[in-house]
Amino acid sequence: MADGPLAGVLVADFSRVLAGPYATMLLADLGADVVKVEGPRGDDTRSWTPPARGETSTYYLGVNRGKRSIALDLRDERDARLARELARRADVLVENFRPGGLDRYGLGYAAVSAANPGLVYASISGFGSGAGARVPGYDLMVQAMSGLMSLTGEPGGPPYRAGISVFDVMAGNHAVIGVLAALRHRDATGRGQHVEVNLMSSALTGLVNQSSAYVAGGVVPFRMGNAHPSVFPYEPLPTADHDLIVAAANDGQFRKLCEVLGIPEVADDPRFARNADRTQRRDELRPLLVARLVTRPAEEWFALLVAAGVPSGPINTIDGGFAAAERFGLEPVVVVGEGERAVPTTRHPIRFSETPAGYALPPPELDEHGAELRAWLEDSHE
């Protein structure tokens, strides 16, 4: 039996690809018993290669640790009955079929909650269960349709997608928040509920200051490359060798930046006294900063600026990111499983002083736990 704050919570995971599996992996890290229900051909991401570790996609490995797998063909009545029994016993069900897609198997919210009134049933979709229900939901589509791609890229250049499926991950996090809140409600009332999350709403709230610029200010933001619309300096700046991120986001940080660069008089210049001034006059200020930064390499400036309390950092590749996390003592990699089944994975992002995250099971092979789960589900004494 797993430890953790969610120990004893049974999660029926009917999700695939990224948003749902990411959410259920986080729940598993926190001690939930997650049963991953896959079709006979398995989760799509099992075959999303390259890259791979052995025969298995690293994409799949990245979001499926801590789970038990059972392969069920929901078109087969016997398998569908086992799936309904799992839903009847579960505390939480997570699914990302198209809205209404599980109804035909007796696994929609209405049917399942009638048999299990305390169930927290979490649905993740692309565009909600209303007028957008029929539109397939993939992260790339939402990056485009939400407006994110209009903000990503150089001014005058083409729009770009983010380097990861950012709204899938965001929706997965929102699903976890919703599940935990609904479990809290169930603890107080005994009643479960339907928790709905969609990528489009996650995208619009996730655009934060950019979406607020439109909603509250009537401004439609535009692509600015690496520049920030409301803060300067807050972007990569050239040094003697590589670009360095400099993020002097308030007046005090800007003054410290100027002192480190040896140009304290710039902080006293009334043209640059406040953030709004610096942002409006970025074309005047940038050359003054760059003229000093190009006299030393990025790593030297990084050390000096951080020592002075000025946010800055090098632009790393992924390996450099993990190396930096190691230097900071964050221990970013955890190995799950033993022997040939040992898989390096990325550490759960939350640290708990009393109930730490656990990593009991490696990402499962397809139907790896099918026999034991079938026997358990068929046991009429449960």
Sequence and secondary structure as in RCSB ss.txt:
>XXXX:A:sequence
MADGPLAGVLVADFSRVLAGPYATMLLADLGADVVKVEGPRGDDTRSWTPPARGETSTYYLGVNRGKRSIALDLR
DERDARLARELARRADVLVENFRPGGLDRYGLGYAAVSAANPGLVYASISGFGSGAGARVPGYDLMVQAMSGLMS
LTGEPGGPPYRAGISVFDVMAGNHAVIGVLAALRHRDATGRGQHVEVNLMSSALTGLVNQSSAYVAGGVVPFRMG
NAHPSVFPYEPLPTADHDLIVAAANDGQFRKLCEVLGIPEVADDPRFARNADRTQRRDELRPLLVARLVTRPAEE
WFALLVAAGVPSGPINTIDGGFAAAERFGLEPVVVVGEGERAVPTTRHPIRFSETPAGYALPPPELDEHGAELRA
WLEDSHE
>XXXX:A:secstr
   STTTT EEEEE  TTHHHHHHHHHHHTT EEEEEE TT  GGGG  SSEETTEEHHHHTT TTEEEEE  TT
SHHHHHHHHHHHHH SEEEE SSTTTTGGGT SHHHHHHH TT EEEEEESS SSTTTTS   HHHHHHHHSHHH
HSS TTS     SS HHHHHHHHHHHHHHHHHHHHHHHHS  EEEEEEHHHHHHHHTHHHHHHHHTT       T
T  SS SSEEEE  SSS EEEE  SHHHHHHHHHHHT HHHHH GGGSSHHHHHHTHHHHHHHHHHHHTTS HHH
HHHHHHHTT  EEE   HHHHHHHHHHTT   EEEESSGGG EEEE  S   SSS     S    TTTTHHHHHH
HHH TT 
